[in-house]
Each structure stands twice: as structure tokens, then as C-alpha cells.
Amino acid sequence: MIRLHPRSVCSSRRLPGEEPWPIVNPTITEGSAGKITVWDACLSFLSIFMHVERHREIIVRYQDLSGEWREIRAGEERDLSELLQHEIDHLDGILAVDRVTNVKTKCPREEFEKRYRAVSP
């Protein structure tokens, strides 16, 4: 059964031919010891990019639209681990600026595009 106030994420990151898939009431049940530092941007702060640290891989427990519990292992493929951590953070009230690794990495989109885009994955 889905809670009365479900938390949900709908991913559009998919392989060609795949449908978007919603995840309801997601929780990260496991995070790898290995971490990565990535450029993160957020629609909450339209034009600000910053470095944040994320788990390289995670396991997420969630419900599908029929209320069945499922698990997904997310890694660097399609940046899925990074995406899910970012979106689940939002559901928990955490923004990218709360996870910034070095305040000096915060920069506007224009600076990011000019100085960092070419070397950013």
C-alpha cells in the first residue's frame, strides 16, 4: 500500500525506447564506500553550478505505481546514482548547496560553460 502522502520521483533518464518510470517513497538503503565529486546544478537555483560529493553506487528501495516494493541498484551508467541521490535529497529537504564540497566551486552557468564544460563528464 502506498502512503497517503507519497514522495515520488519520475525519471526521464532512460535508454532509447524505454518509458519514464516513477518511483514512489524512495529511500537509499545502501551507499557505496566509493564516492565521486560531480558538478551539480539545480532548478531551485537556476544558474548556479557547484561540486558535490555523491556515492558512486546506491541501492534504492521504492514502490511502483501499483504499490509493490522494488529495489534498484544505480551506478554511474546514465548518471543514475547521481540523479537519484539529487532527487531523493530534494524529497528530504536537502539542496545541492547543502552538499557543496567547496564553496569556491560555486559558479554561474556562464562561467561553468566557459571554464568547465569541456572537462566535465
Rosetta blueprint (number, residue, H / E / L):
1 M L
2 I L
3 R L
4 L L
5 H L
6 P L
7 R L
8 S E
9 V E
10 C E
11 S E
12 S L
13 R L
14 R L
15 L L
16 P L
17 G L
18 E L
19 E L
20 P L
21 W E
22 P E
23 I E
24 V E
25 N E
26 P E
27 T E
28 I E
29 T E
30 E E
31 G E
32 S L
33 A L
34 G L
35 K E
36 I E
37 T E
38 V E
39 W E
40 D E
41 A E
42 C E
43 L L
44 S L
45 F E
46 L E
47 S E
48 I E
49 F E
50 M E
51 H E
52 V E
53 E E
54 R E
55 H E
56 R L
57 E L
58 I E
59 I E
60 V E
61 R E
62 Y E
63 Q E
64 D L
65 L L
66 S L
67 G L
68 E L
69 W E
70 R E
71 E E
72 I E
73 R E
74 A E
75 G L
76 E L
77 E H
78 R H
79 D H
80 L H
81 S H
82 E H
83 L H
84 L H
85 Q H
86 H H
87 E H
88 I H
89 D H
90 H H
91 L H
92 D L
93 G L
94 I L
95 L L
96 A H
97 V H
98 D H
99 R L
100 V E
101 T L
102 N L
103 V H
104 K H
105 T H
106 K L
107 C E
108 P E
109 R H
110 E H
111 E H
112 F H
113 E H
114 K H
115 R H
116 Y H
117 R H
118 A H
119 V H
120 S L
121 P L
